[in-house]
Amino acid sequence: MPKIKKVINNPNDCAAELLDGLVEAYDGECVKVGRGSIVRSHIPEGKVALLIGGGSGHEPIYHGLVGHNLADGAACGDIFAAPPPDIVLEGTQAVSRGKGVLYLYGNYAGDVMNFDMGAELAAEEGINVKTVLIWDDVCSAPPDRKHDRRGIAGLVPIVKLAGAAAATVDSLEELERITIKARDNTRSVGVSMTPGSIPATGKPTFEIGDDEIGLGMGIHGEKGVGLIPLETADVLGPKLLDLIFADDLAFNSGDEVVLFVNSLGSTTMMELLIVNRKVKQVLAAKGIKVHDTIIGPLVTCQEMSGFSLSLTKLDDELKHLWNMECGSVCYTKLKS
C-alpha cells in the first residue's frame, strides 16, 4: 500500500500539536488545560457544565465543538484513541461550576472505560457527573441492541442541542433528560469509498475495491459492517435514508428534522450537494420538513472518502434549543 502524504512533524506528536493549533484557532475563546483538554475561557459561575471528548483525528469534532451555547470543554485523546482518565478529570475540574458536569461522547469501549474512570475520580472530589452515550449509527447493531451502537456524525446535532440546553437549564438532571431526548431522536448511516490513515503508520486502514463501498463505516478507520456496490448519488442517498426509516424511530409526514450531510474527509462539497439534492426530494415526498441543513466535513476520519446522513427529529422543545445561536471553530449558527 502506498504511504499517505501528510504535512506534519513527528507523527507521534500530531495529537498534541493539533490541539495547540486548535487552541490558537479559537483566538482566546478557549484555553488548553492540563495534558490534553480544551476549555472555554469564560464559563459562568453556577452553570451546569457539558464536557465532550474522544480521540483526535476526527477534526473539527469533537474538540471543535467547544464554544458559545455548545460544550464547555473537551477531553482529547491521541489519534483515534480515547482520552485517558487523568485528562478526563482535568477537563471535568476545569469546567465544573458547582452544578455538576454532563459527559457526552460516542459509544466506544475505550471512551466508556476512561470516562467512567474519570467520573469516579471526579466523584472523589465532590463533582457530580452524569453520562449520556451517543449511539446514532443504525448499521452497527439492531434496534433491540441500541446500547451496542456506535456514535458517528449524529454527535454534531446532539452536542448542539445539549449545549443550548446546558446554557438554559438549572440542574444536571434536566440537562441529562434533554440530551437523552436529542440522542434518541437522532439516527445516522454512512458509507466509505476509500480508507483513512493513522499518521503513526502512514498506511491506509483498510483496502476496498474500486467498484464497492463499505456500508456502516466507523469514524476510526473501519471500512464498515458490509460491502455494497458503488452506486450513483441518486441511488445511494435514498438507500441510506431507507435504512434510517426502517429503524425504530418513526419519521412521518408533518415531522420536522435537522438534516446533516457529512463528509468523512476527502469527499467534496460538490458530491455532498448532489446527495443533498436527492435526499431533500425524498424527504419532501414523504412530507418531512427540513428545518435546518448542515453540510460539510465536520466528523472526519483523516482523508477517508465517504459520507454520512443524519436525521434529528424535532419537537417544540428541541426546535427551540436548535434555534438558539451558537459558535465554535467547528459549527456556528445564527439565532433563528
BALOBA-1460 file (C-alpha; in Angstrom, 3 decimals):
// residues 336
<rec num="1" residu="m" x="0.000" y="0.000" z="0.000"/>
<rec num="2" residu="p" x="1.319" y="3.489" z="-0.777"/>
<rec num="3" residu="k" x="2.346" y="5.780" z="2.064"/>
<rec num="4" residu="i" x="-0.130" y="8.584" z="2.771"/>
<rec num="5" residu="k" x="1.446" y="12.025" z="2.405"/>
<rec num="6" residu="k" x="0.759" y="14.434" z="5.263"/>
<rec num="7" residu="v" x="2.061" y="17.860" z="6.262"/>
<rec num="8" residu="i" x="3.121" y="17.014" z="9.825"/>
<rec num="9" residu="n" x="6.200" y="16.889" z="12.029"/>
<rec num="10" residu="n" x="6.839" y="13.851" z="14.231"/>
<rec num="11" residu="p" x="3.825" y="11.532" z="13.707"/>
<rec num="12" residu="n" x="3.745" y="10.776" z="17.427"/>
<rec num="13" residu="d" x="3.263" y="14.488" z="18.200"/>
<rec num="14" residu="c" x="0.229" y="15.001" z="15.944"/>
<rec num="15" residu="a" x="-2.441" y="14.947" z="18.665"/>
<rec num="16" residu="a" x="-0.578" y="17.377" z="20.927"/>
<rec num="17" residu="e" x="0.341" y="19.751" z="18.120"/>
<rec num="18" residu="l" x="-3.117" y="19.814" z="16.563"/>
<rec num="19" residu="l" x="-4.589" y="20.634" z="19.981"/>
<rec num="20" residu="d" x="-2.185" y="23.558" z="20.303"/>
<rec num="21" residu="g" x="-3.219" y="24.709" z="16.839"/>
<rec num="22" residu="l" x="-6.894" y="24.348" z="17.707"/>
<rec num="23" residu="v" x="-6.490" y="26.489" z="20.819"/>
<rec num="24" residu="e" x="-4.839" y="29.144" z="18.651"/>
<rec num="25" residu="a" x="-7.742" y="28.950" z="16.181"/>
<rec num="26" residu="y" x="-10.139" y="29.918" z="18.990"/>
<rec num="27" residu="d" x="-8.330" y="33.266" z="19.341"/>
<rec num="28" residu="g" x="-8.617" y="33.457" z="23.111"/>
<rec num="29" residu="e" x="-12.113" y="31.956" z="23.459"/>
<rec num="30" residu="c" x="-10.644" y="28.633" z="24.665"/>
<rec num="31" residu="v" x="-7.555" y="27.543" z="26.580"/>
<rec num="32" residu="k" x="-5.638" y="24.303" z="26.953"/>
<rec num="33" residu="v" x="-5.928" y="22.693" z="30.381"/>
<rec num="34" residu="g" x="-3.535" y="20.064" z="31.699"/>
<rec num="35" residu="r" x="-2.181" y="17.468" z="29.278"/>
<rec num="36" residu="g" x="-4.997" y="17.356" z="26.791"/>
<rec num="37" residu="s" x="-8.217" y="19.224" z="27.463"/>
<rec num="38" residu="i" x="-9.592" y="22.326" z="25.798"/>
<rec num="39" residu="v" x="-11.969" y="24.530" z="27.803"/>
<rec num="40" residu="r" x="-13.905" y="27.756" z="27.271"/>
<rec num="41" residu="s" x="-12.102" y="30.761" z="28.698"/>
<rec num="42" residu="h" x="-15.237" y="32.154" z="30.349"/>
<rec num="43" residu="i" x="-17.750" y="29.741" z="31.908"/>
<rec num="44" residu="p" x="-20.397" y="31.422" z="34.097"/>
<rec num="45" residu="e" x="-20.474" y="30.535" z="37.761"/>
<rec num="46" residu="g" x="-23.360" y="28.241" z="38.674"/>
<rec num="47" residu="k" x="-23.629" y="26.853" z="35.149"/>
<rec num="48" residu="v" x="-24.448" y="23.185" z="34.544"/>
<rec num="49" residu="a" x="-21.394" y="22.079" z="32.577"/>
<rec num="50" residu="l" x="-21.118" y="19.981" z="29.406"/>
<rec num="51" residu="l" x="-17.902" y="18.030" z="28.759"/>
<rec num="52" residu="i" x="-17.481" y="16.159" z="25.481"/>
<rec num="53" residu="g" x="-14.475" y="14.358" z="24.078"/>
<rec num="54" residu="g" x="-12.860" y="11.467" z="22.308"/>
<rec num="55" residu="g" x="-9.922" y="10.648" z="20.125"/>
<rec num="56" residu="s" x="-8.181" y="13.182" z="17.952"/>
<rec num="57" residu="g" x="-8.014" y="12.716" z="14.197"/>
<rec num="58" residu="h" x="-11.699" y="13.481" z="13.560"/>
<rec num="59" residu="e" x="-11.323" y="17.244" z="13.408"/>
<rec num="60" residu="p" x="-13.037" y="19.585" z="13.578"/>
<rec num="61" residu="i" x="-15.014" y="17.426" z="16.045"/>
<rec num="62" residu="y" x="-15.070" y="16.670" z="18.917"/>
<rec num="63" residu="h" x="-12.846" y="19.359" z="20.187"/>
<rec num="64" residu="g" x="-14.035" y="21.991" z="17.738"/>
<rec num="65" residu="l" x="-17.497" y="21.923" z="19.317"/>
<rec num="66" residu="v" x="-16.391" y="23.821" z="22.420"/>
<rec num="67" residu="g" x="-17.900" y="27.284" z="22.435"/>
<rec num="68" residu="h" x="-20.852" y="29.600" z="22.983"/>
<rec num="69" residu="n" x="-24.023" y="27.562" z="23.654"/>
<rec num="70" residu="l" x="-22.077" y="24.393" z="22.823"/>
<rec num="71" residu="a" x="-19.760" y="22.307" z="25.010"/>
<rec num="72" residu="d" x="-17.853" y="23.926" z="27.862"/>
<rec num="73" residu="g" x="-14.848" y="21.697" z="27.335"/>
<rec num="74" residu="a" x="-13.475" y="18.608" z="25.633"/>
<rec num="75" residu="a" x="-11.117" y="15.873" z="26.769"/>
<rec num="76" residu="c" x="-8.796" y="14.978" z="23.899"/>
<rec num="77" residu="g" x="-7.171" y="11.599" z="23.268"/>
<rec num="78" residu="d" x="-4.448" y="10.526" z="20.878"/>
<rec num="79" residu="i" x="-5.279" y="9.860" z="17.210"/>
<rec num="80" residu="f" x="-8.369" y="7.584" z="17.186"/>
<rec num="81" residu="a" x="-7.789" y="6.817" z="20.890"/>
<rec num="82" residu="a" x="-9.851" y="7.634" z="23.975"/>
<rec num="83" residu="p" x="-8.613" y="10.335" z="26.354"/>
<rec num="84" residu="p" x="-7.079" y="8.740" z="29.463"/>
<rec num="85" residu="p" x="-8.801" y="9.202" z="32.850"/>
<rec num="86" residu="d" x="-6.445" y="11.913" z="34.085"/>
<rec num="87" residu="i" x="-7.218" y="14.091" z="31.063"/>
<rec num="88" residu="v" x="-10.944" y="13.495" z="31.590"/>
<rec num="89" residu="l" x="-10.544" y="14.550" z="35.233"/>
<rec num="90" residu="e" x="-8.594" y="17.674" z="34.292"/>
<rec num="91" residu="g" x="-11.317" y="18.650" z="31.853"/>
<rec num="92" residu="t" x="-14.010" y="17.951" z="34.451"/>
<rec num="93" residu="q" x="-12.292" y="20.071" z="37.085"/>
<rec num="94" residu="a" x="-11.838" y="22.929" z="34.626"/>
<rec num="95" residu="v" x="-15.497" y="23.120" z="33.510"/>
<rec num="96" residu="s" x="-17.163" y="22.418" z="36.873"/>
<rec num="97" residu="r" x="-19.022" y="25.398" z="38.308"/>
<rec num="98" residu="g" x="-20.769" y="23.667" z="41.189"/>
<rec num="99" residu="k" x="-23.890" y="22.405" z="39.400"/>
<rec num="100" residu="g" x="-22.478" y="19.129" z="38.071"/>
<rec num="101" residu="v" x="-20.997" y="18.010" z="34.758"/>
<rec num="102" residu="l" x="-22.598" y="16.000" z="31.955"/>
<rec num="103" residu="y" x="-20.311" y="13.742" z="29.936"/>
<rec num="104" residu="l" x="-21.417" y="13.355" z="26.306"/>
<rec num="105" residu="y" x="-19.400" y="11.224" z="23.886"/>
<rec num="106" residu="g" x="-19.520" y="8.390" z="21.372"/>
<rec num="107" residu="n" x="-20.259" y="4.828" z="22.464"/>
<rec num="108" residu="y" x="-16.848" y="3.173" z="22.088"/>
<rec num="109" residu="a" x="-15.404" y="0.760" z="24.644"/>
<rec num="110" residu="g" x="-12.220" y="2.740" z="25.338"/>
<rec num="111" residu="d" x="-14.073" y="6.016" z="25.762"/>
<rec num="112" residu="v" x="-16.657" y="4.420" z="28.076"/>
<rec num="113" residu="m" x="-13.967" y="2.864" z="30.258"/>
<rec num="114" residu="n" x="-11.834" y="6.002" z="30.534"/>
<rec num="115" residu="f" x="-14.682" y="8.474" z="31.016"/>
<rec num="116" residu="d" x="-16.190" y="6.183" z="33.680"/>
<rec num="117" residu="m" x="-12.840" y="6.176" z="35.486"/>
<rec num="118" residu="g" x="-12.690" y="9.963" z="35.148"/>
<rec num="119" residu="a" x="-16.176" y="10.210" z="36.651"/>
<rec num="120" residu="e" x="-15.074" y="8.101" z="39.616"/>
<rec num="121" residu="l" x="-12.083" y="10.376" z="40.189"/>
<rec num="122" residu="a" x="-14.337" y="13.434" z="39.923"/>
<rec num="123" residu="a" x="-16.779" y="11.957" z="42.435"/>
<rec num="124" residu="e" x="-13.933" y="11.622" z="44.928"/>
<rec num="125" residu="e" x="-13.543" y="15.393" z="44.642"/>
<rec num="126" residu="g" x="-17.247" y="16.019" z="45.141"/>
<rec num="127" residu="i" x="-18.116" y="16.728" z="41.493"/>
<rec num="128" residu="n" x="-21.444" y="15.222" z="40.435"/>
<rec num="129" residu="v" x="-21.181" y="13.619" z="36.967"/>
<rec num="130" residu="k" x="-23.788" y="12.066" z="34.699"/>
<rec num="131" residu="t" x="-23.157" y="10.431" z="31.314"/>
<rec num="132" residu="v" x="-25.083" y="10.225" z="28.049"/>
<rec num="133" residu="l" x="-23.640" y="7.977" z="25.355"/>
<rec num="134" residu="i" x="-24.167" y="8.745" z="21.667"/>
<rec num="135" residu="w" x="-25.260" y="5.690" z="19.640"/>
<rec num="136" residu="d" x="-26.809" y="7.013" z="16.428"/>
<rec num="137" residu="d" x="-25.312" y="4.530" z="13.900"/>
<rec num="138" residu="v" x="-28.205" y="2.333" z="12.723"/>
<rec num="139" residu="c" x="-25.875" y="-0.095" z="10.917"/>
<rec num="140" residu="s" x="-23.773" y="-1.131" z="13.894"/>
<rec num="141" residu="a" x="-26.493" y="-3.002" z="15.832"/>
<rec num="142" residu="p" x="-30.235" y="-3.698" z="15.540"/>
<rec num="143" residu="p" x="-32.808" y="-1.613" z="17.453"/>
<rec num="144" residu="d" x="-33.090" y="-4.151" z="20.283"/>
<rec num="145" residu="r" x="-29.339" y="-3.743" z="20.911"/>
<rec num="146" residu="k" x="-29.234" y="0.027" z="20.598"/>
<rec num="147" residu="h" x="-26.829" y="0.243" z="23.528"/>
<rec num="148" residu="d" x="-24.230" y="-1.533" z="21.370"/>
<rec num="149" residu="r" x="-24.384" y="1.003" z="18.556"/>
<rec num="150" residu="r" x="-21.521" y="3.351" z="17.735"/>
<rec num="151" residu="g" x="-21.648" y="7.109" z="17.842"/>
<rec num="152" residu="i" x="-20.939" y="8.733" z="14.478"/>
<rec num="153" residu="a" x="-21.931" y="12.031" z="12.823"/>
<rec num="154" residu="g" x="-25.140" y="12.452" z="14.819"/>
<rec num="155" residu="l" x="-22.973" y="13.778" z="17.614"/>
<rec num="156" residu="v" x="-22.963" y="17.205" z="15.915"/>
<rec num="157" residu="p" x="-26.707" y="17.927" z="16.254"/>
<rec num="158" residu="i" x="-26.787" y="16.154" z="19.618"/>
<rec num="159" residu="v" x="-23.969" y="18.291" z="21.041"/>
<rec num="160" residu="k" x="-25.555" y="21.427" z="19.569"/>
<rec num="161" residu="l" x="-28.853" y="20.689" z="21.326"/>
<rec num="162" residu="a" x="-27.141" y="19.659" z="24.577"/>
<rec num="163" residu="g" x="-25.012" y="22.800" z="24.519"/>
<rec num="164" residu="a" x="-28.078" y="25.001" z="24.126"/>
<rec num="165" residu="a" x="-29.772" y="23.137" z="26.964"/>
<rec num="166" residu="a" x="-26.716" y="23.485" z="29.205"/>
<rec num="167" residu="a" x="-26.916" y="27.247" z="28.740"/>
<rec num="168" residu="t" x="-30.537" y="27.396" z="29.907"/>
<rec num="169" residu="v" x="-31.295" y="24.646" z="32.448"/>
<rec num="170" residu="d" x="-30.697" y="24.863" z="36.176"/>
<rec num="171" residu="s" x="-29.989" y="21.219" z="37.034"/>
<rec num="172" residu="l" x="-27.822" y="18.374" z="35.825"/>
<rec num="173" residu="e" x="-30.858" y="16.086" z="35.784"/>
<rec num="174" residu="e" x="-32.696" y="18.404" z="33.380"/>
<rec num="175" residu="l" x="-29.668" y="18.584" z="31.081"/>
<rec num="176" residu="e" x="-29.443" y="14.795" z="31.119"/>
<rec num="177" residu="r" x="-33.146" y="14.480" z="30.206"/>
<rec num="178" residu="i" x="-32.928" y="16.832" z="27.233"/>
<rec num="179" residu="t" x="-29.678" y="15.326" z="25.980"/>
<rec num="180" residu="i" x="-31.159" y="11.825" z="26.078"/>
<rec num="181" residu="k" x="-34.119" y="13.090" z="24.061"/>
<rec num="182" residu="a" x="-31.780" y="14.640" z="21.483"/>
<rec num="183" residu="r" x="-29.793" y="11.394" z="21.297"/>
<rec num="184" residu="d" x="-32.884" y="9.216" z="20.998"/>
<rec num="185" residu="n" x="-34.304" y="11.448" z="18.241"/>
<rec num="186" residu="t" x="-31.169" y="11.115" z="16.080"/>
<rec num="187" residu="r" x="-30.282" y="8.409" z="13.555"/>
<rec num="188" residu="s" x="-27.297" y="8.173" z="11.182"/>
<rec num="189" residu="v" x="-25.872" y="5.915" z="8.495"/>
<rec num="190" residu="g" x="-22.693" y="6.256" z="6.470"/>
<rec num="191" residu="v" x="-20.603" y="4.751" z="3.692"/>
<rec num="192" residu="s" x="-16.878" y="4.735" z="2.964"/>
<rec num="193" residu="m" x="-15.353" y="4.707" z="-0.516"/>
<rec num="194" residu="t" x="-11.647" y="4.855" z="0.353"/>
<rec num="195" residu="p" x="-9.777" y="4.479" z="3.668"/>
<rec num="196" residu="g" x="-8.295" y="6.973" z="6.044"/>
<rec num="197" residu="s" x="-4.949" y="6.516" z="7.763"/>
<rec num="198" residu="i" x="-3.198" y="6.791" z="11.108"/>
<rec num="199" residu="p" x="-0.263" y="9.248" z="10.989"/>
<rec num="200" residu="a" x="1.976" y="6.974" z="13.065"/>
<rec num="201" residu="t" x="1.864" y="4.286" z="10.373"/>
<rec num="202" residu="g" x="1.238" y="6.373" z="7.277"/>
<rec num="203" residu="k" x="-0.722" y="3.456" z="5.821"/>
<rec num="204" residu="p" x="-4.389" y="3.131" z="4.814"/>
<rec num="205" residu="t" x="-6.522" y="1.453" z="7.482"/>
<rec num="206" residu="f" x="-8.154" y="-0.978" z="5.021"/>
<rec num="207" residu="e" x="-8.380" y="-1.967" z="1.373"/>
<rec num="208" residu="i" x="-11.526" y="-1.786" z="-0.723"/>
<rec num="209" residu="g" x="-12.311" y="-2.499" z="-4.355"/>
<rec num="210" residu="d" x="-12.837" y="0.252" z="-6.909"/>
<rec num="211" residu="d" x="-16.428" y="-0.867" z="-7.540"/>
<rec num="212" residu="e" x="-17.546" y="-1.306" z="-3.918"/>
<rec num="213" residu="i" x="-18.186" y="0.776" z="-0.827"/>
<rec num="214" residu="g" x="-18.301" y="-0.001" z="2.882"/>
<rec num="215" residu="l" x="-21.754" y="0.309" z="4.431"/>
<rec num="216" residu="g" x="-21.930" y="1.445" z="8.045"/>
<rec num="217" residu="m" x="-18.385" y="2.756" z="8.254"/>
<rec num="218" residu="g" x="-16.860" y="3.750" z="11.570"/>
<rec num="219" residu="i" x="-15.034" y="7.004" z="12.195"/>
<rec num="220" residu="h" x="-11.874" y="5.273" z="13.447"/>
<rec num="221" residu="g" x="-10.858" y="3.824" z="10.093"/>
<rec num="222" residu="e" x="-13.300" y="0.907" z="9.942"/>
<rec num="223" residu="k" x="-14.499" y="0.235" z="6.393"/>
<rec num="224" residu="g" x="-17.985" y="-0.802" z="7.506"/>
<rec num="225" residu="v" x="-20.155" y="-3.714" z="8.545"/>
<rec num="226" residu="g" x="-20.622" y="-4.888" z="4.966"/>
<rec num="227" residu="l" x="-19.779" y="-4.196" z="1.335"/>
<rec num="228" residu="i" x="-22.256" y="-2.985" z="-1.281"/>
<rec num="229" residu="p" x="-21.780" y="-2.000" z="-4.936"/>
<rec num="230" residu="l" x="-20.788" y="1.567" z="-5.732"/>
<rec num="231" residu="e" x="-23.920" y="3.413" z="-6.867"/>
<rec num="232" residu="t" x="-24.798" y="6.853" z="-8.208"/>
<rec num="233" residu="a" x="-25.735" y="9.606" z="-5.778"/>
<rec num="234" residu="d" x="-29.408" y="9.386" z="-6.755"/>
<rec num="235" residu="v" x="-29.465" y="5.673" z="-5.892"/>
<rec num="236" residu="l" x="-27.234" y="5.708" z="-2.823"/>
<rec num="237" residu="g" x="-28.819" y="8.650" z="-0.983"/>
<rec num="238" residu="p" x="-32.317" y="7.111" z="-0.882"/>
<rec num="239" residu="k" x="-30.861" y="3.714" z="0.090"/>
<rec num="240" residu="l" x="-29.246" y="5.241" z="3.159"/>
<rec num="241" residu="l" x="-32.434" y="7.073" z="4.059"/>
<rec num="242" residu="d" x="-34.351" y="3.790" z="3.799"/>
<rec num="243" residu="l" x="-32.060" y="2.291" z="6.462"/>
<rec num="244" residu="i" x="-32.905" y="5.187" z="8.783"/>
<rec num="245" residu="f" x="-36.630" y="4.954" z="8.017"/>
<rec num="246" residu="a" x="-36.586" y="1.209" z="8.715"/>
<rec num="247" residu="d" x="-35.269" y="1.744" z="12.243"/>
<rec num="248" residu="d" x="-37.436" y="2.106" z="15.348"/>
<rec num="249" residu="l" x="-37.668" y="5.923" z="15.283"/>
<rec num="250" residu="a" x="-40.663" y="6.857" z="13.146"/>
<rec num="251" residu="f" x="-40.290" y="9.700" z="10.657"/>
<rec num="252" residu="n" x="-43.770" y="10.653" z="9.473"/>
<rec num="253" residu="s" x="-45.424" y="13.221" z="7.274"/>
<rec num="254" residu="g" x="-45.522" y="16.526" z="9.129"/>
<rec num="255" residu="d" x="-42.341" y="15.880" z="11.121"/>
<rec num="256" residu="e" x="-39.577" y="18.487" z="11.189"/>
<rec num="257" residu="v" x="-35.942" y="17.405" z="11.126"/>
<rec num="258" residu="v" x="-32.392" y="18.655" z="11.082"/>
<rec num="259" residu="l" x="-30.539" y="17.079" z="8.161"/>
<rec num="260" residu="f" x="-26.763" y="16.636" z="8.361"/>
<rec num="261" residu="v" x="-24.863" y="15.581" z="5.227"/>
<rec num="262" residu="n" x="-21.324" y="14.901" z="6.448"/>
<rec num="263" residu="s" x="-18.084" y="14.304" z="4.561"/>
<rec num="264" residu="l" x="-15.659" y="11.849" z="6.141"/>
<rec num="265" residu="g" x="-12.715" y="13.923" z="4.996"/>
<rec num="266" residu="s" x="-11.990" y="13.919" z="1.278"/>
<rec num="267" residu="t" x="-15.481" y="13.690" z="-0.197"/>
<rec num="268" residu="t" x="-16.029" y="17.066" z="-1.853"/>
<rec num="269" residu="m" x="-18.729" y="19.659" z="-1.302"/>
<rec num="270" residu="m" x="-19.830" y="19.026" z="-4.892"/>
<rec num="271" residu="e" x="-20.637" y="15.400" z="-4.029"/>
<rec num="272" residu="l" x="-22.394" y="16.321" z="-0.779"/>
<rec num="273" residu="l" x="-24.580" y="18.875" z="-2.528"/>
<rec num="274" residu="i" x="-25.567" y="16.378" z="-5.204"/>
<rec num="275" residu="v" x="-26.549" y="13.913" z="-2.465"/>
<rec num="276" residu="n" x="-28.378" y="16.657" z="-0.558"/>
<rec num="277" residu="r" x="-30.422" y="17.487" z="-3.670"/>
<rec num="278" residu="k" x="-31.789" y="13.928" z="-3.879"/>
<rec num="279" residu="v" x="-32.212" y="13.467" z="-0.139"/>
<rec num="280" residu="k" x="-34.316" y="16.634" z="0.092"/>
<rec num="281" residu="q" x="-36.534" y="15.318" z="-2.735"/>
<rec num="282" residu="v" x="-37.132" y="12.049" z="-0.866"/>
<rec num="283" residu="l" x="-37.906" y="13.814" z="2.408"/>
<rec num="284" residu="a" x="-40.290" y="16.225" z="0.687"/>
<rec num="285" residu="a" x="-42.111" y="13.332" z="-0.972"/>
<rec num="286" residu="k" x="-42.682" y="11.821" z="2.492"/>
<rec num="287" residu="g" x="-43.977" y="15.125" z="3.856"/>
<rec num="288" residu="i" x="-40.975" y="15.577" z="6.155"/>
<rec num="289" residu="k" x="-39.904" y="19.211" z="6.523"/>
<rec num="290" residu="v" x="-36.212" y="20.025" z="6.823"/>
<rec num="291" residu="h" x="-35.990" y="22.760" z="9.447"/>
<rec num="292" residu="d" x="-32.229" y="23.188" z="9.043"/>
<rec num="293" residu="t" x="-29.442" y="21.649" z="6.947"/>
<rec num="294" residu="i" x="-25.782" y="21.131" z="7.850"/>
<rec num="295" residu="i" x="-23.385" y="20.166" z="5.065"/>
<rec num="296" residu="g" x="-19.633" y="19.675" z="5.218"/>
<rec num="297" residu="p" x="-16.663" y="17.771" z="6.609"/>
<rec num="298" residu="l" x="-17.357" y="18.009" z="10.358"/>
<rec num="299" residu="v" x="-16.971" y="14.387" z="11.517"/>
<rec num="300" residu="t" x="-13.929" y="13.164" z="9.643"/>
<rec num="301" residu="c" x="-11.539" y="10.228" z="9.511"/>
<rec num="302" residu="q" x="-8.440" y="11.855" z="8.088"/>
<rec num="303" residu="e" x="-8.549" y="11.548" z="4.272"/>
<rec num="304" residu="m" x="-11.273" y="8.894" z="4.162"/>
<rec num="305" residu="s" x="-13.644" y="9.296" z="1.231"/>
<rec num="306" residu="g" x="-17.285" y="8.765" z="2.094"/>
<rec num="307" residu="f" x="-20.277" y="10.478" z="3.622"/>
<rec num="308" residu="s" x="-22.982" y="10.007" z="6.203"/>
<rec num="309" residu="l" x="-26.571" y="11.148" z="6.612"/>
<rec num="310" residu="s" x="-28.055" y="12.092" z="9.983"/>
<rec num="311" residu="l" x="-31.648" y="12.988" z="10.794"/>
<rec num="312" residu="t" x="-32.675" y="14.572" z="14.101"/>
<rec num="313" residu="k" x="-36.422" y="14.760" z="14.684"/>
<rec num="314" residu="l" x="-37.504" y="17.955" z="16.424"/>
<rec num="315" residu="d" x="-40.334" y="18.564" z="18.852"/>
<rec num="316" residu="d" x="-41.190" y="22.021" z="20.213"/>
<rec num="317" residu="e" x="-38.579" y="21.809" z="22.970"/>
<rec num="318" residu="l" x="-35.756" y="20.640" z="20.722"/>
<rec num="319" residu="k" x="-36.709" y="23.118" z="17.996"/>
<rec num="320" residu="h" x="-36.437" y="25.999" z="20.462"/>
<rec num="321" residu="l" x="-32.987" y="24.810" z="21.526"/>
<rec num="322" residu="w" x="-31.902" y="24.279" z="17.928"/>
<rec num="323" residu="n" x="-32.857" y="27.840" z="17.032"/>
<rec num="324" residu="m" x="-30.522" y="29.304" z="19.666"/>
<rec num="325" residu="e" x="-27.345" y="30.801" z="18.301"/>
<rec num="326" residu="c" x="-24.028" y="29.044" z="18.903"/>
<rec num="327" residu="g" x="-20.436" y="29.459" z="17.858"/>
<rec num="328" residu="s" x="-17.231" y="27.425" z="17.717"/>
<rec num="329" residu="v" x="-14.422" y="26.511" z="15.332"/>
<rec num="330" residu="c" x="-16.483" y="23.521" z="14.148"/>
<rec num="331" residu="y" x="-20.007" y="24.881" z="13.884"/>
<rec num="332" residu="t" x="-21.607" y="28.304" z="14.122"/>
<rec num="333" residu="k" x="-25.298" y="29.123" z="13.884"/>
<rec num="334" residu="l" x="-27.072" y="32.460" z="13.992"/>
<rec num="335" residu="k" x="-30.258" y="32.753" z="16.030"/>
<rec num="336" residu="s" x="-33.365" y="31.692" z="14.107"/>
